Amino acid sequence: MARPPTIKGGIDLKTTKKNEPHLRSDYDVVIIGGGNGGLTAGCKLAASGIKPIILEKNNLPGGYASSFIRGRFEFEAALHAMADLGSIENPGSVRKLFDEIGVKTDWAFLPDVYHLIIPEDGMDGVLSTGVDEYIEGVNSLVPGYKEELYRYFALCNEVMEALNYTEAHMDNLNKIYLLKHFPNFVRTIPYTVEEVTEKCFKFPEEILNILYAYWGYLGVPTTTLNFTLWAAMLAMFHDKKAYVPKNRSHDISMSLAERFIELGGRIEYNTPVDKILVSNGAVTGVETSQGDTIMTKHIIANLSPHAAYNKLVYPQSEVPEKARQLCNSREVGISLLSVFLGLDVSYEELGITDYEFFIADTMKRDKRYIFPTKPEVPQRMIVCCLNVAVPEASPPGTCILNLSVTYEAGVWDNVKQEEYVSLKQDLADKMIDKAEKVLGISIRNHIEEIEIATPMTMAYYAGHTKGAVYGYKTTVWDSLIPRNLCIEEEQYIHNLEFVGGFSFRGMGYCSSYVSGGIVADGIVKKLRKKV
Amino acid sequence: MSKKIIVKSKIRDLIAFTKLVSLRRKKIMKASPEKSEEDSFDKVVRTMHPKRMFLKIAEVKDQTESTKTFTLVPDIAKGTKQLATFRPGQYLNIQFVIEDIKISRNYSLSSTPKDASNGLYMVTVRKKEKGFVTSHIFKTWKKGTLVESSGPMGNFVYEPLRDKQNIIAIAGGCGITPIFSLLKDSIEKQDNRFFTILYGVKNSKDIIFKDELSEIAEKFKTKVNLNFVASEPEEQWKGPIGFITAELIEKLSNGIQDKSFFICGPQAMYTFLDKEIEKLSIPHRLVRKELFGEVNDPLDIPGFPLSNVDKIFTVKVHIADEIREVQALGKETVLISLEKAGLAPPSRCRSGECGFCRSKLITGEIFVSNINDGRRIADKKFNWFHPCSSYPLSDLEIRISRAL
């Protein structure tokens, strides 16, 4: 099947290219990208006796779910908290999925959600996971609203249960059943977080300020964020609690990738897909930049529809107008600036008491969601110290600290490469200043390793438009339920299906894993029917 | 089930729900049907992180008897329109095809980011005795030769948030090239960095950038304190002689307090210098060391089994859908054996650091250099290794990726 490789480059590679190794088999399913969604889909398919191949552009699996080494530190690249893992006694969807495909990873439990510090509002408190614990925490900061908070969490739980039901019965969703058993779920689907929270509950501003601090986990302000996803996230967080991998995300990704191979799957690294071959509206195969041609009837794309439709579908005349309209209609989610610090001081000596700090200058309504339009330090920052959760994450007498801020898509558009390095250094400088001031700690004299990742780093590494880390924004019309309801009519190219943070289940590790599982199940069903 | 929630009104909530799909369709219908084109953000990302750069030699300058500086400019015809910016101290991974063998080597950029924005890079190469690649360079590289490389990479960079402005730069041999770039960049930027340079050479003929460095030191006395240290000096040599010891460092740099060390040279120099630096009790964070490509003699690596040097092993290599058997010498890294067999494996730093050559060890034993074991925790757990810093201790079966 393999085409003769194209000769590229300044050197005459003809003589050496001739004998170059290629992928010579065809596969039932080609998975483009070995990120969280692609790896999970791969495991599920391989476990069902289907022959899949994962083509990964980098030389390691996981996409953002990765790690990197500087000096004597191995930094977590992305994950702060895994929300839907759950315990062995109370497993969440990710644990169930991993158990099902036989993936084991070591996790560290996170007792607290976050330590919230809002200097201008005089707010400073640690909030724990678990509904009772969380409400108790809020009550100690703003007393008198326990009952209303319990009512709020009951609604969130209903939404989560309804979503679980919906996902299990996606094939023939009984809307009457939904209305009967989960009426509040149905009623709140068309609204934003603030519409539901503020019209149906009597919370004072101080409580809203604490509650809305969660928005960062979803990257969309509560003014436009859809309530469904928000409620499910809140319920999940407090029911299943939160975890981080002991050996960085690379361990999860490697566990999945190695399990995939054990199950009979094939994964080829350093193999970016150049073309998704399409004929008469259906996929027929892929071509890689290594010169491989693989024929297939099913493609799972663990990448953004933006990239697939604009760059990969070949010929481009096979991209329907509607697909382009879909891309252009959606709002690309946030990207981030992340400062990774390897410090030559333990977290205890440094004076860090909690795993994660949410710092916002203010959460007051009129200033809450003012975002910079240029690359400046935004008012909100997250400080995360891995060693508090995983003491052995770095050598004795050291610790790993991460400072992150988020940016709306487009903010970094006019940065020139000549000013890039000094710009990111300047921003990191200010972020370190802020962390030192707010937390009362001294970071500067302990920096042994420092790496500053920007939206441009993200765009380069994962190939996502604008360096987005959270997929498309989950606003009311583009949240989980409408995406799911339209999934079939939006499959513009037959058998080209999407998984991962840009897909139907929204952003985040859990959703990406679960999306891979759901799409794989669908393909297994289709392929079995044919037999 | 919680108490009934009504957001707007009983009816309006349900209508809003039923209209959700049509709302979505309307939103999509309103959007442009045009293909979105590459914008300025994408262009900057692509320029800064090119998959490959196509370059052309514009000038060749003799530096010493055995050293030349090559000026590289973008090869626009091949698709490189603009050079990627870099940070002084970074290098290019340059690809070669020599006698049908695809191989790569790293060369630190001896020019500055300002030069890059003016469309040129410089690399300074010293011809090694029996050097496979450097002989090729000296034989074939002339004005007009086309060169293919990676984008700039490497972590041997000045980081103002960590490093002190007062820098003690210690170089050996062609390890001066990144330091020369750091120094020139500091002068161009007119910043407050001060450089104490200790450059270990054999004799005065061996000094790369001798005139350039001396001129800078003369002109910028408040910025540079330049010292050449000769190990095999000629009679007329006036400067310090011998190796660069802790004592000499303290003496020439006028105290070591509150200064950052930037060290770049061959492994033999590190083996010696590590002990000297230890005597100075400098915090880890103030010592930056460039892992300067592979170790030429594995016996320089502490713990390397002497008996392995003369052994020859067979490596069964899975690459894409093929299996090849190659011969591997016990004294060479697995990466070099793969390259010699014409397999063109991926590689970048060649020092165990970057993980670009990351491969799966299916069976067999390897020796991993403890001076540059850059493997991630999970890679060790699942038997992945970096061929560029690993030596075979038995026959091996491995899976490698293809080079990008």
Chai-1 contact restraints between the chains, C-beta under 6 A:
chainA,res_idxA,chainB,res_idxB,connection_type,confidence,min_distance_angstrom,max_distance_angstrom,comment,restraint_id
A,G9,B,E148,contact,1.0,0.0,6.0,A-B,restraint_1
A,G10,B,F54,contact,1.0,0.0,6.0,A-B,restraint_2
A,G10,B,K78,contact,1.0,0.0,6.0,A-B,restraint_3
A,G10,B,L146,contact,1.0,0.0,6.0,A-B,restraint_4
A,G10,B,E148,contact,1.0,0.0,6.0,A-B,restraint_5
A,I11,B,V97,contact,1.0,0.0,6.0,A-B,restraint_6
A,I11,B,E148,contact,1.0,0.0,6.0,A-B,restraint_7
A,T15,B,D100,contact,1.0,0.0,6.0,A-B,restraint_8
A,T16,B,V97,contact,1.0,0.0,6.0,A-B,restraint_9
A,T16,B,D100,contact,1.0,0.0,6.0,A-B,restraint_10
A,T16,B,K102,contact,1.0,0.0,6.0,A-B,restraint_11
A,P21,B,I319,contact,1.0,0.0,6.0,A-B,restraint_12
A,P21,B,A320,contact,1.0,0.0,6.0,A-B,restraint_13
A,P21,B,E322,contact,1.0,0.0,6.0,A-B,restraint_14
A,H22,B,A320,contact,1.0,0.0,6.0,A-B,restraint_15
A,L23,B,A320,contact,1.0,0.0,6.0,A-B,restraint_16
A,L23,B,D321,contact,1.0,0.0,6.0,A-B,restraint_17
A,R24,B,D321,contact,1.0,0.0,6.0,A-B,restraint_18
A,N59,B,R358,contact,1.0,0.0,6.0,A-B,restraint_19
A,N59,B,S401,contact,1.0,0.0,6.0,A-B,restraint_20
A,S67,B,R376,contact,1.0,0.0,6.0,A-B,restraint_21
A,I69,B,G374,contact,1.0,0.0,6.0,A-B,restraint_22
A,E74,B,R376,contact,1.0,0.0,6.0,A-B,restraint_23
A,E74,B,I377,contact,1.0,0.0,6.0,A-B,restraint_24
A,A154,B,S2,contact,1.0,0.0,6.0,A-B,restraint_25
A,L155,B,S2,contact,1.0,0.0,6.0,A-B,restraint_26
A,L155,B,I5,contact,1.0,0.0,6.0,A-B,restraint_27
A,E158,B,S2,contact,1.0,0.0,6.0,A-B,restraint_28
A,N184,B,I5,contact,1.0,0.0,6.0,A-B,restraint_29
A,V186,B,F17,contact,1.0,0.0,6.0,A-B,restraint_30
A,R187,B,I5,contact,1.0,0.0,6.0,A-B,restraint_31
A,R187,B,D13,contact,1.0,0.0,6.0,A-B,restraint_32
A,I189,B,F17,contact,1.0,0.0,6.0,A-B,restraint_33
A,P190,B,A16,contact,1.0,0.0,6.0,A-B,restraint_34
A,P190,B,F17,contact,1.0,0.0,6.0,A-B,restraint_35
A,P190,B,L20,contact,1.0,0.0,6.0,A-B,restraint_36
A,Y191,B,V7,contact,1.0,0.0,6.0,A-B,restraint_37
A,E195,B,V7,contact,1.0,0.0,6.0,A-B,restraint_38
A,V196,B,V7,contact,1.0,0.0,6.0,A-B,restraint_39
A,K199,B,V7,contact,1.0,0.0,6.0,A-B,restraint_40
A,C200,B,I5,contact,1.0,0.0,6.0,A-B,restraint_41
A,N247,B,I377,contact,1.0,0.0,6.0,A-B,restraint_42
A,N247,B,A378,contact,1.0,0.0,6.0,A-B,restraint_43
A,H250,B,R376,contact,1.0,0.0,6.0,A-B,restraint_44
A,H250,B,A378,contact,1.0,0.0,6.0,A-B,restraint_45
A,D251,B,A378,contact,1.0,0.0,6.0,A-B,restraint_46
A,M254,B,A378,contact,1.0,0.0,6.0,A-B,restraint_47
A,M254,B,F382,contact,1.0,0.0,6.0,A-B,restraint_48
A,E258,B,F382,contact,1.0,0.0,6.0,A-B,restraint_49
A,Y269,B,S401,contact,1.0,0.0,6.0,A-B,restraint_50
A,N270,B,P346,contact,1.0,0.0,6.0,A-B,restraint_51
A,N270,B,S401,contact,1.0,0.0,6.0,A-B,restraint_52
A,N270,B,R402,contact,1.0,0.0,6.0,A-B,restraint_53
A,N270,B,L404,contact,1.0,0.0,6.0,A-B,restraint_54
A,Q290,B,R402,contact,1.0,0.0,6.0,A-B,restraint_55
A,N310,B,K35,contact,1.0,0.0,6.0,A-B,restraint_56
A,N310,B,S36,contact,1.0,0.0,6.0,A-B,restraint_57
A,E321,B,P33,contact,1.0,0.0,6.0,A-B,restraint_58
A,R324,B,P33,contact,1.0,0.0,6.0,A-B,restraint_59
A,R324,B,K35,contact,1.0,0.0,6.0,A-B,restraint_60
A,Q325,B,I28,contact,1.0,0.0,6.0,A-B,restraint_61
A,Q325,B,A31,contact,1.0,0.0,6.0,A-B,restraint_62
A,Q325,B,P33,contact,1.0,0.0,6.0,A-B,restraint_63
A,L326,B,I28,contact,1.0,0.0,6.0,A-B,restraint_64
A,N328,B,A31,contact,1.0,0.0,6.0,A-B,restraint_65
A,N328,B,S32,contact,1.0,0.0,6.0,A-B,restraint_66
A,S329,B,K27,contact,1.0,0.0,6.0,A-B,restraint_67
A,S329,B,I28,contact,1.0,0.0,6.0,A-B,restraint_68
A,S329,B,A31,contact,1.0,0.0,6.0,A-B,restraint_69
A,D344,B,H284,contact,1.0,0.0,6.0,A-B,restraint_70
A,D344,B,R285,contact,1.0,0.0,6.0,A-B,restraint_71
A,D413,B,S40,contact,1.0,0.0,6.0,A-B,restraint_72
A,D413,B,F41,contact,1.0,0.0,6.0,A-B,restraint_73
A,Q417,B,V44,contact,1.0,0.0,6.0,A-B,restraint_74
A,Q417,B,T47,contact,1.0,0.0,6.0,A-B,restraint_75
A,Q417,B,M48,contact,1.0,0.0,6.0,A-B,restraint_76
A,Q417,B,T85,contact,1.0,0.0,6.0,A-B,restraint_77
A,E418,B,S117,contact,1.0,0.0,6.0,A-B,restraint_78
A,Q425,B,P160,contact,1.0,0.0,6.0,A-B,restraint_79
A,A428,B,L161,contact,1.0,0.0,6.0,A-B,restraint_80
A,D429,B,L161,contact,1.0,0.0,6.0,A-B,restraint_81
A,I447,B,R162,contact,1.0,0.0,6.0,A-B,restraint_82
A,E448,B,H284,contact,1.0,0.0,6.0,A-B,restraint_83
A,E448,B,R285,contact,1.0,0.0,6.0,A-B,restraint_84
A,I450,B,E159,contact,1.0,0.0,6.0,A-B,restraint_85
A,I450,B,L161,contact,1.0,0.0,6.0,A-B,restraint_86
A,I450,B,R162,contact,1.0,0.0,6.0,A-B,restraint_87
A,M456,B,V45,contact,1.0,0.0,6.0,A-B,restraint_88
A,A459,B,V45,contact,1.0,0.0,6.0,A-B,restraint_89
A,Y460,B,V45,contact,1.0,0.0,6.0,A-B,restraint_90
A,Y460,B,H49,contact,1.0,0.0,6.0,A-B,restraint_91
A,W477,B,L23,contact,1.0,0.0,6.0,A-B,restraint_92
A,W477,B,R24,contact,1.0,0.0,6.0,A-B,restraint_93
A,W477,B,K27,contact,1.0,0.0,6.0,A-B,restraint_94
A,P482,B,L20,contact,1.0,0.0,6.0,A-B,restraint_95
A,P482,B,R24,contact,1.0,0.0,6.0,A-B,restraint_96
A,L485,B,V21,contact,1.0,0.0,6.0,A-B,restraint_97
A,C486,B,R24,contact,1.0,0.0,6.0,A-B,restraint_98
